[in-house]
Amino acid sequence: MEFSGVPGRRDECEKCRADVHVCRNCKHYDPKIYNECRETQADRVQEKERSNFCDYFEIGSAAGGVSEREKQRAAAEALFKNFKK
């Protein structure tokens, strides 16, 4: 699913009708850390799978984007690509 900009609070998936603007779809979502959010200024959201008003929401890998780990790996491979020759 493609979005132009940040999805609104009421946007839904065209196929399954699930809310899109939810913590689990955000690039800051990380279940391994406190409050499950890497954005330190974000308000606490208890229901991570329901639509919310978070101003820091950005589409993450769960919603089809590229994860931060994948970005870092690609950057490292590009950096060391020249040394392999």
Backbone as JSON Lines, residues from 0, in Angstrom:
{"i":0,"aa":"M","n":[0.85,-1.18,0.0],"ca":[0.0,0.0,0.0],"c":[0.89,1.23,0.0]}
{"i":1,"aa":"E","n":[0.61,2.15,-0.86],"ca":[1.4,3.37,-0.99],"c":[0.66,4.55,-0.35]}
{"i":2,"aa":"F","n":[1.42,5.45,0.3],"ca":[0.86,6.65,0.9],"c":[1.64,7.85,0.42]}
{"i":3,"aa":"S","n":[0.93,8.92,0.16],"ca":[1.6,10.19,-0.14],"c":[1.57,11.0,1.14]}
{"i":4,"aa":"G","n":[2.68,11.03,1.86],"ca":[2.73,11.7,3.15],"c":[2.39,10.75,4.27]}
{"i":5,"aa":"V","n":[2.06,11.31,5.41],"ca":[1.73,10.52,6.6],"c":[0.25,10.15,6.57]}
{"i":6,"aa":"P","n":[-0.07,8.88,6.79],"ca":[-1.48,8.5,6.81],"c":[-2.22,9.19,7.96]}
{"i":7,"aa":"G","n":[-3.46,9.53,7.73],"ca":[-4.27,10.16,8.76],"c":[-4.75,9.16,9.79]}
{"i":8,"aa":"R","n":[-5.26,9.66,10.89],"ca":[-5.71,8.81,11.99],"c":[-6.8,7.85,11.55]}
{"i":9,"aa":"R","n":[-7.63,8.22,10.61],"ca":[-8.76,7.39,10.2],"c":[-8.47,6.53,8.95]}
{"i":10,"aa":"D","n":[-7.27,6.6,8.4],"ca":[-6.95,5.81,7.22],"c":[-6.93,4.33,7.56]}
{"i":11,"aa":"E","n":[-7.42,3.52,6.6],"ca":[-7.49,2.08,6.78],"c":[-6.83,1.38,5.61]}
{"i":12,"aa":"C","n":[-6.4,0.16,5.83],"ca":[-5.85,-0.67,4.77],"c":[-6.98,-0.99,3.78]}
{"i":13,"aa":"E","n":[-6.68,-0.85,2.5],"ca":[-7.7,-1.1,1.47],"c":[-8.15,-2.55,1.45]}
{"i":14,"aa":"K","n":[-7.26,-3.46,1.8],"ca":[-7.58,-4.89,1.73],"c":[-8.28,-5.42,2.98]}
{"i":15,"aa":"C","n":[-7.72,-5.13,4.16],"ca":[-8.25,-5.73,5.39],"c":[-9.01,-4.77,6.29]}
{"i":16,"aa":"R","n":[-9.04,-3.5,5.92],"ca":[-9.76,-2.46,6.68],"c":[-9.17,-2.2,8.07]}
{"i":17,"aa":"A","n":[-7.93,-2.61,8.31],"ca":[-7.27,-2.36,9.59],"c":[-6.77,-0.92,9.64]}
{"i":18,"aa":"D","n":[-6.7,-0.35,10.84],"ca":[-6.17,1.0,11.01],"c":[-4.71,1.02,10.56]}
{"i":19,"aa":"V","n":[-4.28,2.13,9.96],"ca":[-2.9,2.26,9.47],"c":[-2.05,3.08,10.44]}
{"i":20,"aa":"H","n":[-2.62,4.15,10.99],"ca":[-1.88,5.06,11.89],"c":[-1.83,4.44,13.29]}
{"i":21,"aa":"V","n":[-1.07,3.33,13.42],"ca":[-0.94,2.61,14.69],"c":[0.54,2.44,15.02]}
{"i":22,"aa":"C","n":[0.84,2.27,16.29],"ca":[2.23,2.14,16.73],"c":[2.97,1.03,16.01]}
{"i":23,"aa":"R","n":[2.34,-0.1,15.81],"ca":[3.03,-1.25,15.2],"c":[3.43,-0.99,13.75]}
{"i":24,"aa":"N","n":[2.87,0.01,13.11],"ca":[3.24,0.36,11.74],"c":[4.27,1.49,11.7]}
{"i":25,"aa":"C","n":[4.66,2.0,12.84],"ca":[5.56,3.15,12.91],"c":[7.03,2.74,12.93]}
{"i":26,"aa":"K","n":[7.88,3.55,12.31],"ca":[9.31,3.25,12.29],"c":[9.93,3.35,13.69]}
{"i":27,"aa":"H","n":[9.29,4.03,14.61],"ca":[9.82,4.18,15.96],"c":[9.41,3.02,16.87]}
{"i":28,"aa":"Y","n":[8.51,2.16,16.44],"ca":[8.03,1.04,17.26],"c":[9.14,0.03,17.46]}
{"i":29,"aa":"D","n":[9.37,-0.34,18.72],"ca":[10.38,-1.34,19.05],"c":[9.92,-2.06,20.32]}
{"i":30,"aa":"P","n":[9.42,-3.29,20.18],"ca":[8.87,-3.99,21.35],"c":[9.91,-4.34,22.41]}
{"i":31,"aa":"K","n":[11.2,-4.17,22.11],"ca":[12.26,-4.53,23.05],"c":[12.64,-3.42,24.01]}
{"i":32,"aa":"I","n":[12.1,-2.22,23.85],"ca":[12.5,-1.12,24.73],"c":[11.31,-0.59,25.53]}
{"i":33,"aa":"Y","n":[11.62,0.24,26.52],"ca":[10.6,0.83,27.37],"c":[9.55,1.57,26.54]}
{"i":34,"aa":"N","n":[8.32,1.36,26.86],"ca":[7.19,2.0,26.19],"c":[7.06,1.58,24.71]}
{"i":35,"aa":"E","n":[7.92,0.65,24.27],"ca":[7.89,0.12,22.92],"c":[8.01,1.2,21.84]}
{"i":36,"aa":"C","n":[8.7,2.31,22.17],"ca":[8.84,3.42,21.22],"c":[10.23,4.04,21.35]}
{"i":37,"aa":"R","n":[10.94,4.2,20.22],"ca":[12.27,4.82,20.23],"c":[12.19,6.34,20.25]}
{"i":38,"aa":"E","n":[11.03,6.91,20.0],"ca":[10.88,8.38,20.04],"c":[10.64,8.77,21.49]}
{"i":39,"aa":"T","n":[11.62,9.42,22.1],"ca":[11.55,9.74,23.53],"c":[10.54,10.82,23.88]}
{"i":40,"aa":"Q","n":[10.13,11.63,22.93],"ca":[9.19,12.71,23.22],"c":[7.73,12.3,22.99]}
{"i":41,"aa":"A","n":[7.5,11.13,22.42],"ca":[6.13,10.7,22.13],"c":[5.38,10.35,23.41]}
{"i":42,"aa":"D","n":[4.1,10.67,23.44],"ca":[3.25,10.29,24.56],"c":[3.07,8.78,24.56]}
{"i":43,"aa":"R","n":[2.82,8.22,25.73],"ca":[2.62,6.78,25.86],"c":[1.29,6.38,25.22]}
{"i":44,"aa":"V","n":[1.32,5.31,24.42],"ca":[0.13,4.77,23.81],"c":[0.0,3.33,24.29]}
{"i":45,"aa":"Q","n":[-1.12,3.01,24.94],"ca":[-1.28,1.67,25.5],"c":[-1.7,0.64,24.45]}
{"i":46,"aa":"E","n":[-2.59,1.01,23.56],"ca":[-3.08,0.07,22.56],"c":[-2.31,0.26,21.26]}
{"i":47,"aa":"K","n":[-1.29,-0.54,21.07],"ca":[-0.36,-0.38,19.95],"c":[-0.96,-0.76,18.59]}
{"i":48,"aa":"E","n":[-2.1,-1.41,18.57],"ca":[-2.71,-1.84,17.31],"c":[-3.95,-1.03,16.95]}
{"i":49,"aa":"R","n":[-4.21,0.04,17.68],"ca":[-5.37,0.88,17.4],"c":[-4.92,2.26,16.97]}
{"i":50,"aa":"S","n":[-5.73,2.9,16.18],"ca":[-5.45,4.24,15.68],"c":[-5.17,5.2,16.84]}
{"i":51,"aa":"N","n":[-4.21,6.13,16.64],"ca":[-3.87,7.08,17.7],"c":[-3.51,8.45,17.12]}
{"i":52,"aa":"F","n":[-3.25,9.4,17.98],"ca":[-2.98,10.79,17.57],"c":[-1.5,11.15,17.64]}
{"i":53,"aa":"C","n":[-0.59,10.19,17.67],"ca":[0.83,10.47,17.82],"c":[1.34,11.35,16.68]}
{"i":54,"aa":"D","n":[2.0,12.46,17.05],"ca":[2.55,13.4,16.06],"c":[3.87,12.9,15.46]}
{"i":55,"aa":"Y","n":[4.48,11.88,16.06],"ca":[5.77,11.38,15.61],"c":[5.64,10.17,14.69]}
{"i":56,"aa":"F","n":[4.44,9.79,14.34],"ca":[4.2,8.61,13.51],"c":[4.84,8.75,12.13]}
{"i":57,"aa":"E","n":[5.59,7.73,11.74],"ca":[6.15,7.62,10.39],"c":[6.04,6.15,9.98]}
{"i":58,"aa":"I","n":[5.64,5.91,8.74],"ca":[5.51,4.54,8.26],"c":[6.84,3.81,8.43]}
{"i":59,"aa":"G","n":[6.76,2.6,8.99],"ca":[7.95,1.79,9.2],"c":[7.93,0.52,8.4]}
{"i":60,"aa":"S","n":[8.81,-0.39,8.71],"ca":[8.94,-1.63,7.93],"c":[7.72,-2.52,8.05]}
{"i":61,"aa":"A","n":[7.01,-2.47,9.15],"ca":[5.81,-3.31,9.29],"c":[4.75,-2.93,8.28]}
{"i":62,"aa":"A","n":[4.8,-1.71,7.79],"ca":[3.82,-1.25,6.81],"c":[4.39,-1.26,5.39]}
{"i":63,"aa":"G","n":[5.48,-1.97,5.18],"ca":[6.02,-2.1,3.84],"c":[7.21,-1.21,3.53]}
{"i":64,"aa":"G","n":[7.66,-0.44,4.5],"ca":[8.83,0.42,4.29],"c":[10.11,-0.37,4.5]}
{"i":65,"aa":"V","n":[11.23,0.3,4.48],"ca":[12.52,-0.33,4.7],"c":[12.93,-0.1,6.15]}
{"i":66,"aa":"S","n":[13.33,-1.17,6.83],"ca":[13.71,-1.04,8.24],"c":[15.03,-0.3,8.38]}
{"i":67,"aa":"E","n":[15.27,0.23,9.55],"ca":[16.51,0.95,9.83],"c":[17.71,0.02,9.68]}
{"i":68,"aa":"R","n":[17.57,-1.21,10.1],"ca":[18.64,-2.19,9.98],"c":[18.99,-2.43,8.51]}
{"i":69,"aa":"E","n":[17.97,-2.55,7.66],"ca":[18.2,-2.77,6.24],"c":[18.9,-1.56,5.61]}
{"i":70,"aa":"K","n":[18.54,-0.35,6.03],"ca":[19.18,0.86,5.53],"c":[20.66,0.89,5.92]}
{"i":71,"aa":"Q","n":[20.95,0.54,7.17],"ca":[22.32,0.55,7.66],"c":[23.17,-0.5,6.95]}
{"i":72,"aa":"R","n":[22.59,-1.67,6.73],"ca":[23.32,-2.74,6.04],"c":[23.66,-2.32,4.61]}
{"i":73,"aa":"A","n":[22.68,-1.73,3.92],"ca":[22.91,-1.28,2.54],"c":[24.0,-0.2,2.49]}
{"i":74,"aa":"A","n":[23.99,0.69,3.46],"ca":[25.01,1.74,3.52],"c":[26.4,1.14,3.77]}
{"i":75,"aa":"A","n":[26.48,0.16,4.67],"ca":[27.76,-0.48,4.96],"c":[28.28,-1.25,3.74]}
{"i":76,"aa":"E","n":[27.39,-1.96,3.07],"ca":[27.8,-2.69,1.87],"c":[28.3,-1.74,0.78]}
{"i":77,"aa":"A","n":[27.62,-0.62,0.62],"ca":[28.05,0.37,-0.38],"c":[29.41,0.95,-0.01]}
{"i":78,"aa":"L","n":[29.64,1.18,1.28],"ca":[30.9,1.75,1.74],"c":[32.07,0.79,1.49]}
{"i":79,"aa":"F","n":[31.87,-0.49,1.81],"ca":[32.95,-1.46,1.7],"c":[33.02,-2.13,0.34]}
{"i":80,"aa":"K","n":[32.12,-1.81,-0.54],"ca":[32.11,-2.38,-1.88],"c":[33.42,-2.06,-2.63]}
{"i":81,"aa":"N","n":[33.92,-0.86,-2.45],"ca":[35.15,-0.43,-3.12],"c":[36.4,-1.16,-2.6]}
{"i":82,"aa":"F","n":[36.35,-1.64,-1.34],"ca":[37.51,-2.31,-0.75],"c":[37.62,-3.76,-1.2]}
{"i":83,"aa":"K","n":[36.55,-4.33,-1.71],"ca":[36.56,-5.73,-2.13],"c":[37.29,-5.95,-3.45]}
{"i":84,"aa":"K","n":[37.51,-4.91,-4.21],"ca":[38.13,-5.03,-5.54],"c":[39.59,-5.37,-5.46]}
